[in-house]
Amino acid sequence: SGRETARKWKNNIWVIVNGEKVPLYKTVLLKYYNQALKTANGSQKSQNGQACHRDEFIRCTRCNKERRFRLRTKEDCRLHHDALADPNWKCSDLPYDKYVLN
């Protein structure tokens, strides 16, 4: 589409539905595509479009307490993944500032 119609790009893409040429915005394809993007690979977006992350918990094999892993960055995700792969994970394996003893 040209510069004038760049904001209305959905009007300039046509889909054939039952032999008829229909603008993309009038089909369910765009709705399906947008929904699939929101739930792809666990990266979820809230209603306002902000990225949200789930926290994960792993139980310590020594003290039997659950410890939270805040999955906000790649390093946080890496720590969680490594802890999940270790069958003998314990609280002391977390960096000191990541947990508080109760």
TAMO-V973084 format. One line per field, one symbol per residue. psi: psi as a letter, one per 30 degrees, with the letter a starting at -180 (. if undefined). Layout:
# TAMO-V973084
psi=???
This chain:
# TAMO-V973084
psi=lleegefhfffgkkkjjhfkjkkefglfeeeeeeeeeegkhfjkkaegfkklkkklkkkkfefglkkkjjieleeeeeeeeeeefjfhkleffkkefflkk.
